[in-house]
Amino acid sequence: MKPPEGVLPVVTEIVKPMPFEVAVTYTGTVAPLNEELVVARVTGRLTWMPYYAGDRVRKGQLIAKLDNAGGEYAAREMEAFYGVLAAAYERQMAEAEREGAQAQNRQAQAMLKAAQAMRNEAEQMVAEKQAMLNEAQAMLTQAQAGVQEAERSLQFAQAQQREAERMVAAAESEWQTAKEMSAEADAELERARQEVEAAQQELAMAKADWAYWEAEIERAKTLFAQKAISKDELQREQAQYETAKAKVKEAEAKIRQAQAMVRAAEAKRRQVQGMIRQKEAELAAAKERVAQMRAMVEMAQAKLAQMKAMADAAQAKLQQARAALEAAKARLQQAQAEVARAQAMLKESGAAVKRSERQLLKAEAMRAQRQATLTTARIIRGYTEIRSLTDGYVLDRFVSPGTLVTLGTPILRIGQLDIVRVQAFVSEKDLKSIRLGTPVLVRSVKSGRTWHAKVTAIFPAADPTTRTGLVEALVPNPNLDLLPGESVIVRLVKFRMSNALTVPNEAITRFNDQPAVWVAEAMAGRSKTEYTCPMHPEVRSKKPGKCRECGMDLVPTHRHMSPAQTDYTCPMHPEVHSPKPGRCPKCGMELVPKKRQGGGTKMARLKVVQLGPMDGERTVVLAGLTEGDEVIVRGWQSISREGAPLRAVSESEWRLGKLPFTVPTPTTTGGASPHGH
């Protein structure tokens, strides 16, 4: 059997989210916010300048004086002053001339405006009279058309009247014919009624004869039956009976025929009477139409007379409009002549105004020239008093009183130091991650003091030799702790992560060319067998088998769990430990859980991770670890296999070598995991 294995001491760290930032550090230089090089603007001897390096000056404060070159500057100023007075007089004369010309021009403009108004009025009158003429012409044309229309209406009404009178004559003739037909129908009806009466009398006689022969035939039949008469006698009696019967039927037929004739005569009489009524209505309608046509003729005659009167009135109005149009045209010609005369006056006065304005411009140019000469003389004389253009401090003193200075001679250098520029040359690879507003930490090399600022400028050009670009931050400097030219350390934050899982760089190893870390996991209270691949420890199974990655046989390994304790420590003072939460007795910060140690043995497990950015001390873990995992920081180099027993110790114990003795653990069989580091 394999001898018992000891427990390895390791330093661990609990993985938890924390702010993380990636920064770069460069050496920078301090420069004033603004600099002013005070130089002499005229030649002269420096007579007064009581300021030295480090003295504070204010904007507009007198800082130096020069002599006035023996009164030469004052004489030039007086000469220029008299030249300004002469130019002002010339300007006043030119202004008076311009005002006179402008008055004439305004008068000409007023005359032109009045003439144009008269012309516009005349043009409007011509347009109105032309409109009146057109209207009168239209009225005359309309009236003439109305006369023609009235004549046509009269002719049509007269024709209609003649047609209506003809219709009356025809209706009277037809009515007379209908009356004659009515008389004939009455006569026919009377004759038919008489024939009915005659037929009725004949029928009465025939019926009486038929009744007689009917009784006789009955008697003859009785006698024949008694053989009182012969058959010939019976037949003669029968023939008489039939004859009487036929006469009755003939009389009845005549009555029916006569009655039909009566009905026909009555129908004809009714028809003729209807025709009479129709002809009477037609005659009345024809007479009414004649009356209407006569009224229409009278109306057409009245309309014709009215249209002729309107035509006469339109002709008179047309003559009147023509006369008014001729008068308006004459007035328009007069107004146009006035406009031409006013335009000539305006042109002449405008030329005078331009001449006066040229004179005024010439006088104004002379005055401006003389004024510029005076201003120049005063400025030159003012240059003998030198004042500060900004608030700041004297950085350099180049000359002393009594020195003869010329134009452009440097006298003082003044810089604004309440706010300073911290500038650093940054490499091209870091420039792409820096933006305006990027946080900056500035640390003084001489004092170690730090200032927080932000990037305020990134110069748009890079040095082709050093492949660097200039980055600048403005830093408040009220106590003048930073001086121009001073060297400082500049830390630029490339980016930040508010909650990132990070591990110390020394905890990272490699496995199968992939980054990995060792973690300490608690063991179970009793042994539990688990099968894993020696080459791929991430492959695990509860029973024997083959590795799904490489096909090797899985080997058994045991895991042991025991109760664990949480160790609370101070982030600023790692030597402070406590078994429960609380505050650091040194700085008062809240203790945080950092390691799990004591109270039992843990075992090693290798986890492949995905790494993110690093800052030189720690690296972000993007995948493979979760919050609460216990990462092995120191001592993982001695782990021979996954599942090896461990015990967490503090950083101070590790540094001082006060490590706990190893204790025997239950025998564990299994394959070793390569470190790959």
C-alpha positions as CSV (number, residue, x, y, z in Angstrom):
1,M,0.0,0.0,0.0
2,K,0.9,3.6,-0.5
3,P,2.0,5.4,2.7
4,P,-0.4,8.0,4.1
5,E,-0.2,11.5,2.5
6,G,0.3,14.7,4.4
7,V,-1.9,17.8,4.3
8,L,-0.4,20.7,2.3
9,P,-0.5,24.3,3.8
10,V,-1.7,26.9,1.2
11,V,-2.7,30.6,1.2
12,T,-6.2,31.1,-0.2
13,E,-8.5,33.9,-1.1
14,I,-12.3,34.0,-1.3
15,V,-13.5,35.2,-4.7
16,K,-15.9,38.1,-4.5
17,P,-17.0,41.0,-6.7
18,M,-15.0,44.2,-6.3
19,P,-14.3,47.3,-8.3
20,F,-11.5,46.8,-10.8
21,E,-9.7,49.3,-13.0
22,V,-6.9,49.0,-15.6
23,A,-4.5,51.9,-15.5
24,V,-1.2,52.9,-17.0
25,T,1.5,55.0,-15.4
26,Y,3.7,57.6,-17.1
27,T,6.1,60.4,-16.0
28,G,4.6,63.8,-16.6
29,T,5.6,67.5,-16.3
30,V,3.9,70.5,-14.7
31,A,3.3,73.6,-16.8
32,P,1.5,76.9,-16.0
33,L,-2.1,77.2,-17.1
34,N,-1.2,80.4,-19.0
35,E,2.1,82.1,-19.6
36,E,2.9,85.8,-20.5
37,L,6.2,87.0,-21.7
38,V,6.4,90.7,-20.9
39,V,8.5,92.5,-23.5
40,A,9.3,96.2,-24.2
41,R,7.2,97.7,-27.0
42,V,9.3,100.9,-27.4
43,T,12.9,101.8,-26.9
44,G,13.8,103.4,-23.6
45,R,15.6,103.1,-20.3
46,L,14.0,100.9,-17.6
47,T,13.5,103.2,-14.6
48,W,11.3,101.2,-12.2
49,M,10.6,97.4,-11.8
50,P,10.3,96.2,-8.1
51,Y,9.2,92.6,-8.9
52,Y,11.2,89.4,-8.6
53,A,10.6,85.7,-9.2
54,G,7.8,84.4,-7.0
55,D,6.0,87.7,-6.6
56,R,2.3,87.7,-7.3
57,V,0.9,90.2,-9.7
58,R,-2.7,91.1,-10.8
59,K,-4.2,91.7,-14.2
60,G,-3.7,95.4,-15.1
61,Q,-1.1,96.0,-12.4
62,L,1.8,98.4,-13.2
63,I,4.9,96.3,-13.2
64,A,7.6,98.5,-14.9
65,K,8.3,102.0,-16.3
66,L,10.4,103.4,-19.1
67,D,11.6,107.0,-19.7
68,N,9.9,109.0,-22.6
69,A,13.0,109.5,-24.7
70,G,13.5,113.1,-23.7
71,G,9.9,114.3,-24.4
72,E,9.9,113.1,-28.0
73,Y,6.7,111.0,-27.5
74,A,4.8,113.9,-26.0
75,A,5.7,116.2,-28.9
76,R,4.5,113.6,-31.4
77,E,1.3,113.3,-29.4
78,M,0.7,117.1,-29.5
79,E,1.3,117.3,-33.2
80,A,-1.1,114.5,-33.9
81,F,-3.7,116.2,-31.7
82,Y,-3.6,119.4,-33.8
83,G,-3.9,117.4,-36.9
84,V,-7.0,115.8,-35.5
85,L,-8.5,119.2,-34.9
86,A,-7.9,120.3,-38.5
87,A,-9.4,117.1,-39.9
88,A,-12.5,117.6,-37.7
89,Y,-13.0,121.1,-39.2
90,E,-12.7,119.7,-42.8
91,R,-15.2,117.0,-41.9
92,Q,-17.7,119.6,-40.5
93,M,-17.5,121.6,-43.8
94,A,-18.0,118.4,-45.8
95,E,-21.0,117.5,-43.6
96,A,-22.6,120.9,-44.2
97,E,-22.2,120.5,-48.0
98,R,-23.6,117.0,-47.8
99,E,-26.6,118.2,-45.8
100,G,-27.4,120.9,-48.4
101,A,-27.2,118.4,-51.2
102,Q,-29.3,115.9,-49.3
103,A,-32.0,118.7,-48.7
104,Q,-32.1,119.3,-52.5
105,N,-32.3,115.6,-53.0
106,R,-35.2,115.2,-50.5
107,Q,-37.0,118.1,-52.3
108,A,-36.5,116.4,-55.6
109,Q,-37.6,113.1,-54.2
110,A,-40.8,114.8,-52.8
111,M,-41.5,116.3,-56.2
112,L,-40.9,113.0,-57.9
113,K,-43.1,111.3,-55.4
114,A,-45.9,113.8,-56.0
115,A,-45.5,113.6,-59.8
116,Q,-45.5,109.8,-59.6
117,A,-48.7,109.9,-57.5
118,M,-50.2,112.3,-60.1
119,R,-49.2,109.9,-62.9
120,N,-50.5,106.9,-61.0
121,E,-53.8,108.7,-60.4
122,A,-54.0,109.7,-64.1
123,E,-53.2,106.1,-65.1
124,Q,-55.9,104.8,-62.7
125,M,-58.3,107.4,-64.2
126,V,-57.4,106.3,-67.7
127,A,-58.0,102.7,-66.7
128,E,-61.3,103.6,-65.1
129,K,-62.5,105.6,-68.2
130,Q,-61.4,102.8,-70.4
131,A,-63.4,100.4,-68.2
132,M,-66.4,102.7,-68.5
133,L,-65.9,102.8,-72.3
134,N,-65.7,99.1,-72.4
135,E,-68.8,98.8,-70.2
136,A,-70.7,101.3,-72.4
137,Q,-69.7,99.3,-75.5
138,A,-70.8,96.1,-73.9
139,M,-74.1,97.7,-72.8
140,L,-74.7,98.9,-76.4
141,T,-73.9,95.5,-77.8
142,Q,-76.1,93.9,-75.2
143,A,-78.9,96.4,-76.0
144,Q,-78.6,95.8,-79.8
145,A,-78.7,92.1,-79.2
146,G,-81.8,92.6,-77.0
147,V,-83.5,94.6,-79.8
148,Q,-82.8,91.8,-82.2
149,E,-84.0,89.2,-79.8
150,A,-87.2,91.3,-79.1
151,E,-87.9,91.6,-82.8
152,R,-87.5,87.8,-83.2
153,S,-89.8,87.3,-80.2
154,L,-92.4,89.7,-81.7
155,Q,-92.4,87.9,-85.0
156,F,-92.7,84.5,-83.3
157,A,-95.6,85.8,-81.1
158,Q,-97.4,87.2,-84.2
159,A,-97.0,83.9,-86.0
160,Q,-98.3,82.1,-83.0
161,Q,-101.3,84.4,-82.9
162,R,-102.1,83.8,-86.5
163,E,-101.8,80.0,-85.9
164,A,-104.1,80.3,-82.9
165,E,-106.8,82.3,-84.9
166,R,-106.6,79.6,-87.6
167,M,-107.1,76.9,-85.0
168,V,-110.2,78.9,-83.7
169,A,-111.7,79.0,-87.1
170,A,-111.1,75.3,-87.6
171,A,-112.5,74.5,-84.2
172,E,-115.7,76.5,-84.9
173,S,-116.2,74.6,-88.3
174,E,-115.7,71.3,-86.6
175,W,-118.1,72.3,-83.8
176,Q,-120.8,73.2,-86.4
177,T,-120.3,69.9,-88.1
178,A,-120.7,68.1,-84.8
179,K,-124.0,70.0,-84.2
180,E,-125.4,68.9,-87.5
181,M,-124.3,65.3,-86.8
182,S,-126.1,65.5,-83.5
183,A,-129.4,66.5,-85.2
184,E,-129.1,63.6,-87.6
185,A,-128.4,61.2,-84.6
186,D,-131.6,62.5,-82.9
187,A,-133.7,61.8,-86.0
188,E,-132.3,58.3,-86.4
189,L,-133.0,57.6,-82.7
190,E,-136.7,58.8,-83.2
191,R,-137.1,56.5,-86.2
192,A,-135.6,53.6,-84.4
193,R,-138.0,54.0,-81.4
194,Q,-141.0,54.2,-83.8
195,E,-139.9,50.9,-85.5
196,V,-139.6,49.3,-82.0
197,E,-143.2,50.4,-81.3
198,A,-144.5,49.0,-84.6
199,A,-142.5,45.7,-84.0
200,Q,-144.1,45.4,-80.5
201,Q,-147.6,45.9,-81.9
202,E,-146.9,43.3,-84.6
203,L,-145.5,40.9,-81.9
204,A,-148.7,41.4,-79.8
205,M,-150.8,40.5,-82.8
206,A,-148.6,37.5,-83.7
207,K,-148.7,36.2,-80.1
208,A,-152.5,36.5,-80.0
209,D,-152.8,34.6,-83.3
210,W,-150.3,32.0,-82.0
211,A,-152.3,31.6,-78.8
212,Y,-155.4,31.0,-80.9
213,W,-153.8,28.4,-83.0
214,E,-152.2,26.8,-80.0
215,A,-155.8,26.2,-78.5
216,E,-157.0,25.1,-81.9
217,I,-154.2,22.5,-82.3
218,E,-155.0,21.1,-78.9
219,R,-158.6,20.8,-79.8
220,A,-157.7,19.3,-83.2
221,K,-155.4,16.7,-81.5
222,T,-158.3,15.8,-79.2
223,L,-160.7,15.5,-82.1
224,F,-158.2,13.5,-84.1
225,A,-157.7,11.2,-81.2
226,Q,-161.5,10.8,-81.1
227,K,-161.4,10.3,-84.9
228,A,-163.7,13.2,-85.3
229,I,-161.5,14.8,-87.9
230,S,-159.1,13.5,-90.4
231,K,-155.4,13.5,-90.4
232,D,-155.3,16.1,-93.2
233,E,-157.4,18.4,-91.2
234,L,-155.0,17.9,-88.2
235,Q,-152.1,18.6,-90.5
236,R,-153.7,21.8,-91.8
237,E,-154.3,22.9,-88.3
238,Q,-150.7,22.1,-87.4
239,A,-149.5,24.1,-90.4
240,Q,-151.5,27.1,-89.2
241,Y,-150.1,26.7,-85.7
242,E,-146.5,26.6,-87.0
243,T,-147.2,29.7,-89.2
244,A,-148.5,31.6,-86.2
245,K,-145.5,30.5,-84.2
246,A,-143.1,31.6,-86.9
247,K,-144.8,35.0,-87.1
248,V,-144.2,35.4,-83.3
249,K,-140.5,34.7,-83.7
250,E,-140.3,37.0,-86.7
251,A,-141.9,39.8,-84.7
252,E,-139.6,39.2,-81.8
253,A,-136.6,39.4,-84.2
254,K,-137.9,42.6,-85.6
255,I,-138.2,44.0,-82.0
256,R,-134.6,43.0,-81.3
257,Q,-133.5,44.5,-84.5
258,A,-135.4,47.7,-83.8
259,Q,-134.0,47.8,-80.2
260,A,-130.5,47.4,-81.6
261,M,-131.1,50.3,-83.9
262,V,-132.3,52.3,-80.9
263,R,-129.1,51.4,-79.0
264,A,-127.0,52.2,-82.0
265,A,-128.8,55.5,-82.5
266,E,-128.3,56.4,-78.8
267,A,-124.6,55.4,-78.9
268,K,-124.2,57.6,-82.0
269,R,-126.0,60.4,-80.3
270,R,-123.7,60.1,-77.2
271,Q,-120.7,60.0,-79.5
272,V,-121.8,63.1,-81.3
273,Q,-122.5,64.9,-78.0
274,G,-119.0,63.9,-76.8
275,M,-117.6,65.2,-80.0
276,I,-119.6,68.4,-79.5
277,R,-118.2,68.8,-76.0
278,Q,-114.7,68.1,-77.2
279,K,-115.0,70.6,-80.0
280,E,-116.4,73.1,-77.7
281,A,-113.4,72.6,-75.3
282,E,-111.0,72.8,-78.3
283,L,-112.7,75.9,-79.4
284,A,-112.4,77.4,-75.9
285,A,-108.7,76.4,-75.7
286,A,-108.1,77.9,-79.2
287,K,-109.7,81.1,-78.1
288,E,-107.7,81.1,-74.9
289,R,-104.5,80.6,-76.9
290,V,-105.4,83.4,-79.2
291,A,-105.8,85.6,-76.1
292,Q,-102.4,84.4,-74.8
293,M,-100.7,85.0,-78.2
294,R,-102.2,88.5,-78.3
295,A,-100.8,89.2,-74.8
296,M,-97.4,87.8,-75.9
297,V,-97.4,90.0,-79.0
298,E,-98.1,93.0,-76.8
299,M,-95.3,92.0,-74.4
300,A,-92.9,91.5,-77.3
301,Q,-93.8,94.9,-78.6
302,A,-93.2,96.5,-75.1
303,K,-89.8,94.6,-74.8
304,L,-88.8,95.8,-78.2
305,A,-89.5,99.4,-77.3
306,Q,-87.6,98.9,-74.0
307,M,-84.5,97.4,-75.8
308,K,-84.5,100.3,-78.3
309,A,-84.6,102.8,-75.4
310,M,-81.7,100.9,-73.7
311,A,-79.7,100.9,-77.0
312,D,-80.2,104.7,-77.3
313,A,-79.1,105.2,-73.7
314,A,-76.0,102.9,-74.2
315,Q,-75.1,104.8,-77.3
316,A,-75.2,108.1,-75.3
317,K,-73.1,106.6,-72.5
318,L,-70.6,105.3,-75.0
319,Q,-70.1,108.8,-76.4
320,Q,-69.7,110.2,-72.9
321,A,-67.1,107.5,-71.9
322,R,-65.1,108.3,-75.0
323,A,-64.9,112.0,-74.1
324,A,-63.9,111.2,-70.5
325,L,-61.2,108.8,-71.8
326,E,-59.6,111.4,-74.0
327,A,-59.6,113.9,-71.0
328,A,-57.9,111.3,-68.8
329,K,-55.2,110.5,-71.4
330,A,-54.4,114.2,-71.7
331,R,-54.0,114.4,-67.9
332,L,-51.7,111.3,-68.0
333,Q,-49.4,113.0,-70.5
334,Q,-49.2,116.0,-68.3
335,A,-48.3,113.8,-65.2
336,Q,-45.7,111.9,-67.2
337,A,-44.0,115.2,-68.2
338,E,-44.0,116.2,-64.5
339,V,-42.4,112.9,-63.5
340,A,-39.6,113.3,-66.2
341,R,-38.8,116.8,-64.9
342,A,-38.7,115.5,-61.2
343,Q,-36.5,112.6,-62.2
344,A,-34.0,115.0,-63.9
345,M,-34.0,117.1,-60.7
346,L,-33.5,114.0,-58.6
347,K,-30.6,112.8,-60.8
348,E,-28.9,116.2,-60.5
349,S,-29.4,116.4,-56.7
350,G,-28.2,112.7,-56.4
351,A,-25.0,113.6,-58.2
352,A,-24.5,116.5,-55.8
353,V,-25.1,114.2,-52.8
354,K,-22.5,111.7,-54.1
355,R,-20.0,114.5,-54.6
356,S,-20.6,115.8,-51.1
357,E,-20.3,112.2,-49.7
358,R,-17.0,111.7,-51.5
359,Q,-15.8,115.0,-49.9
360,L,-17.1,113.7,-46.5
361,L,-15.4,110.4,-47.0
362,K,-12.2,112.1,-47.8
363,A,-12.5,114.3,-44.8
364,E,-13.4,111.3,-42.6
365,A,-10.4,109.4,-43.9
366,M,-8.2,112.3,-43.1
367,R,-9.7,112.6,-39.7
368,A,-9.3,108.9,-39.1
369,Q,-5.7,109.0,-40.3
370,R,-5.0,111.9,-37.9
371,Q,-6.9,110.2,-35.1
372,A,-4.9,107.0,-35.8
373,T,-1.7,109.1,-35.6
374,L,-2.8,110.5,-32.3
375,T,-3.8,107.1,-31.0
376,T,-0.5,105.7,-32.1
377,A,1.3,108.5,-30.3
378,R,-0.7,108.0,-27.1
379,I,-0.2,104.2,-27.3
380,I,3.5,104.6,-27.8
381,R,3.6,107.0,-24.9
382,G,1.5,104.5,-23.0
383,Y,4.0,101.8,-23.7
384,T,6.4,103.5,-21.3
385,E,4.1,102.1,-18.5
386,I,4.1,98.3,-18.7
387,R,1.2,96.4,-17.0
388,S,0.4,92.7,-16.5
389,L,-2.2,91.2,-18.8
390,T,-3.0,88.3,-16.4
391,D,-3.2,87.2,-12.8
392,G,-0.2,85.1,-11.9
393,Y,3.3,84.9,-10.5
394,V,6.7,86.2,-11.7
395,L,8.6,83.2,-13.1
396,D,11.7,84.9,-14.5
397,R,13.3,88.5,-14.3
398,F,15.4,89.1,-17.3
399,V,16.7,92.8,-16.8
400,S,17.1,95.3,-14.0
401,P,16.3,99.0,-13.7
402,G,18.8,101.3,-15.5
403,T,19.0,99.0,-18.5
404,L,18.4,100.4,-22.0
405,V,15.8,98.2,-23.6
406,T,14.7,98.1,-27.3
407,L,11.5,96.9,-29.0
408,G,10.9,93.2,-28.2
409,T,13.4,93.0,-25.3
410,P,12.1,90.4,-22.7
411,I,11.6,91.9,-19.2
412,L,9.6,89.4,-17.1
413,R,7.9,86.0,-17.6
414,I,4.5,85.7,-15.7
415,G,2.7,82.4,-15.3
416,Q,-0.8,81.4,-13.9
417,L,-0.2,78.8,-11.3
418,D,-3.6,78.5,-9.4
419,I,-4.4,75.9,-12.0
420,V,-1.5,74.0,-13.7
421,R,-1.3,71.7,-16.7
422,V,0.0,68.3,-16.1
423,Q,1.3,66.9,-19.4
424,A,2.5,63.4,-20.2
425,F,3.6,61.6,-23.4
426,V,1.5,58.4,-23.7
427,S,2.3,55.5,-26.1
428,E,0.1,54.9,-29.1
429,K,-1.3,51.6,-27.8
430,D,-2.6,53.3,-24.7
431,L,-3.9,56.4,-26.4
432,K,-6.7,54.5,-28.1
433,S,-8.2,53.7,-24.6
434,I,-8.0,57.3,-23.3
435,R,-10.8,59.8,-23.8
436,L,-11.6,63.2,-22.6
437,G,-12.8,62.9,-19.0
438,T,-10.7,59.8,-18.3
439,P,-9.8,59.8,-14.5
440,V,-6.2,60.8,-13.8
441,L,-4.2,60.4,-10.5
442,V,-1.2,62.8,-10.3
443,R,1.5,62.1,-7.6
444,S,4.3,64.4,-6.7
445,V,7.7,62.8,-6.9
446,K,9.2,65.0,-4.2
447,S,6.4,65.0,-1.7
448,G,4.3,61.9,-2.6
449,R,1.1,64.0,-2.4
450,T,-1.6,63.0,-4.9
451,W,-4.3,64.9,-6.8
452,H,-7.3,63.6,-8.7
453,A,-8.2,65.1,-12.1
454,K,-9.6,64.2,-15.5
455,V,-8.1,64.3,-19.0
456,T,-8.9,67.7,-20.5
457,A,-7.0,67.6,-23.7
458,I,-5.5,65.0,-26.1
459,F,-3.3,66.5,-28.6
460,P,-4.3,65.4,-32.2
461,A,-0.7,64.8,-33.3
462,A,1.8,62.1,-32.3
463,D,5.6,62.2,-32.2
464,P,6.8,60.0,-35.2
465,T,10.1,59.2,-33.4
466,T,8.8,58.1,-30.0
467,R,5.4,57.0,-31.2
468,T,3.8,58.9,-28.3
469,G,1.0,61.5,-28.0
470,L,0.6,64.3,-25.5
471,V,-2.2,64.0,-22.9
472,E,-3.0,66.9,-20.6
473,A,-5.0,67.3,-17.4
474,L,-5.8,70.5,-15.5
475,V,-5.0,70.2,-11.7
476,P,-6.1,72.8,-9.1
477,N,-3.0,74.2,-7.4
478,P,-4.2,76.8,-4.8
479,N,-1.2,76.3,-2.5
480,L,1.4,76.2,-5.3
481,D,2.4,72.6,-4.3
482,L,3.1,71.9,-8.0
483,L,5.7,74.2,-9.7
484,P,6.4,74.6,-13.5
485,G,8.9,72.1,-14.8
486,E,8.3,69.7,-11.8
487,S,8.3,66.0,-12.6
488,V,5.2,64.0,-11.5
489,I,3.8,60.5,-11.8
490,V,0.6,60.3,-13.9
491,R,-1.7,57.3,-13.6
492,L,-4.3,57.1,-16.4
493,V,-7.3,54.8,-15.9
494,K,-8.0,53.0,-19.2
495,F,-11.4,51.6,-18.1
496,R,-13.3,50.5,-15.0
497,M,-15.5,47.6,-13.9
498,S,-17.8,48.1,-11.0
499,N,-18.3,44.4,-10.0
500,A,-15.6,42.1,-11.3
501,L,-14.4,38.7,-10.1
502,T,-10.6,38.9,-9.9
503,V,-7.7,36.7,-8.7
504,P,-4.1,37.5,-7.9
505,N,-1.8,37.0,-10.9
506,E,0.4,34.6,-8.9
507,A,-2.6,32.2,-8.5
508,I,-2.9,31.6,-12.3
509,T,-1.4,28.5,-13.9
510,R,-2.0,26.8,-17.3
511,F,-3.5,23.4,-18.1
512,N,-3.6,22.0,-21.7
513,D,-2.6,25.5,-22.9
514,Q,-5.5,27.1,-21.1
515,P,-5.4,29.4,-18.1
516,A,-6.5,27.7,-14.8
517,V,-6.5,28.2,-11.1
518,W,-6.5,25.8,-8.1
519,V,-9.3,26.1,-5.6
520,A,-9.8,24.6,-2.2
521,E,-13.0,22.7,-1.7
522,A,-14.4,21.3,1.6
523,M,-14.3,17.5,2.0
524,A,-17.3,15.3,2.9
525,G,-17.5,13.8,6.4
526,R,-17.2,10.4,4.9
527,S,-15.3,9.2,1.9
528,K,-17.1,9.4,-1.5
529,T,-15.6,7.8,-4.6
530,E,-15.7,9.8,-7.8
531,Y,-14.1,8.9,-11.2
532,T,-12.1,11.4,-13.2
533,C,-9.7,11.6,-16.1
534,P,-6.0,12.1,-15.3
535,M,-5.6,14.3,-18.4
536,H,-9.0,16.1,-18.2
537,P,-9.8,16.7,-14.6
538,E,-13.0,18.5,-15.6
539,V,-14.4,15.2,-16.7
540,R,-16.1,13.5,-13.7
541,S,-18.4,10.5,-13.2
542,K,-20.0,8.6,-10.3
543,K,-19.0,5.3,-11.9
544,P,-16.1,3.8,-13.9
545,G,-15.9,4.4,-17.6
546,K,-14.0,6.1,-20.5
547,C,-13.1,9.8,-20.8
548,R,-15.3,11.5,-23.4
549,E,-12.4,13.7,-24.4
550,C,-9.4,11.3,-24.9
551,G,-10.9,7.8,-24.3
552,M,-8.6,7.0,-21.3
553,D,-9.9,5.0,-18.4
554,L,-11.4,7.1,-15.6
555,V,-9.6,6.6,-12.2
556,P,-11.2,6.7,-8.8
557,T,-10.6,9.5,-6.3
558,H,-12.0,10.2,-2.9
559,R,-13.4,13.5,-1.5
560,H,-13.7,14.2,2.2
561,M,-15.8,17.0,3.7
562,S,-15.5,18.5,7.2
563,P,-17.1,21.5,8.8
564,A,-15.4,24.7,7.7
565,Q,-14.9,28.0,9.5
566,T,-14.9,31.5,8.0
567,D,-11.9,33.7,8.7
568,Y,-12.7,37.5,8.8
569,T,-9.8,39.9,8.1
570,C,-9.1,43.5,7.3
571,P,-8.4,44.5,3.7
572,M,-5.9,47.1,4.8
573,H,-4.3,45.1,7.7
574,P,-4.3,41.4,6.6
575,E,-2.6,40.4,9.9
576,V,-5.9,41.1,11.7
577,H,-8.1,37.9,11.9
578,S,-11.4,37.2,13.6
579,P,-13.7,34.1,13.6
580,K,-16.8,36.4,13.3
581,P,-17.7,39.7,11.6
582,G,-16.7,43.0,13.1
583,R,-14.4,46.0,12.6
584,C,-10.6,46.3,12.4
585,P,-9.1,47.5,15.7
586,K,-6.5,49.5,13.8
587,C,-8.4,51.4,11.2
588,G,-12.1,50.7,12.0
589,M,-12.9,49.2,8.5
590,E,-15.4,46.4,8.4
591,L,-13.9,43.0,8.4
592,V,-14.6,40.8,5.3
593,P,-14.5,37.0,4.8
594,K,-11.3,36.2,3.1
595,K,-10.2,32.6,3.7
596,R,-11.6,29.4,5.0
597,Q,-9.2,27.8,7.3
598,G,-9.1,25.7,10.4
599,G,-11.9,23.4,11.5
600,G,-10.9,20.7,8.9
601,T,-9.1,19.7,5.8
602,K,-9.9,20.7,2.3
603,M,-9.0,19.2,-1.0
604,A,-7.5,20.7,-4.2
605,R,-9.5,21.1,-7.5
606,L,-8.2,22.6,-10.8
607,K,-10.6,24.9,-12.7
608,V,-10.1,26.1,-16.2
609,V,-11.0,29.8,-16.4
610,Q,-11.4,32.5,-19.0
611,L,-9.4,35.6,-18.3
612,G,-10.0,39.2,-18.9
613,P,-7.9,42.4,-18.5
614,M,-5.2,42.7,-15.8
615,D,-3.7,45.7,-14.0
616,G,-0.2,44.1,-13.1
617,E,-1.3,42.6,-9.8
618,R,-4.8,41.1,-10.4
619,T,-6.6,39.6,-13.4
620,V,-10.3,39.6,-14.2
621,V,-11.9,36.1,-14.4
622,L,-14.7,36.2,-17.0
623,A,-15.8,32.5,-16.7
624,G,-14.8,29.4,-14.7
625,L,-15.2,30.8,-11.1
626,T,-18.2,31.9,-9.1
627,E,-18.5,34.2,-6.1
628,G,-17.4,32.4,-2.9
629,D,-14.9,30.1,-4.5
630,E,-11.7,29.8,-2.4
631,V,-8.7,30.3,-4.8
632,I,-5.3,29.0,-3.8
633,V,-2.8,31.9,-4.1
634,R,0.4,30.4,-2.6
635,G,1.4,26.8,-2.3
636,W,-0.4,25.4,-5.4
637,Q,2.9,24.5,-7.0
638,S,3.3,21.6,-4.5
639,I,-0.1,20.1,-5.4
640,S,0.6,16.8,-7.2
641,R,-3.0,15.9,-8.2
642,E,-6.6,17.0,-8.0
643,G,-8.2,16.0,-4.7
644,A,-5.0,16.4,-2.7
645,P,-5.8,17.4,1.0
646,L,-5.1,21.0,1.9
647,R,-5.2,23.3,4.9
648,A,-5.5,27.1,4.5
649,V,-3.1,29.3,6.5
650,S,-2.8,33.1,6.8
651,E,-0.5,35.3,4.8
652,S,1.5,36.1,7.9
653,E,1.9,32.5,8.8
654,W,3.1,31.7,5.3
655,R,5.7,34.6,5.4
656,L,6.9,33.7,8.8
657,G,7.1,30.0,8.0
658,K,4.7,29.1,10.9
659,L,3.0,26.4,9.1
660,P,0.9,23.7,10.8
661,F,2.3,20.1,10.8
662,T,0.8,17.8,8.2
663,V,-1.5,15.2,9.5
664,P,-2.3,11.8,7.9
665,T,-5.4,11.5,5.9
666,P,-7.3,8.5,4.5
667,T,-5.6,6.9,1.5
668,T,-6.8,8.3,-1.8
669,T,-6.2,6.6,-5.1
670,G,-6.5,8.4,-8.3
671,G,-4.5,9.9,-11.2
672,A,-2.4,13.0,-10.9
673,S,-3.4,16.2,-12.7
674,P,-0.6,18.0,-14.5
675,H,0.2,21.5,-13.5
676,G,1.0,22.8,-16.9
677,H,2.9,25.7,-15.5
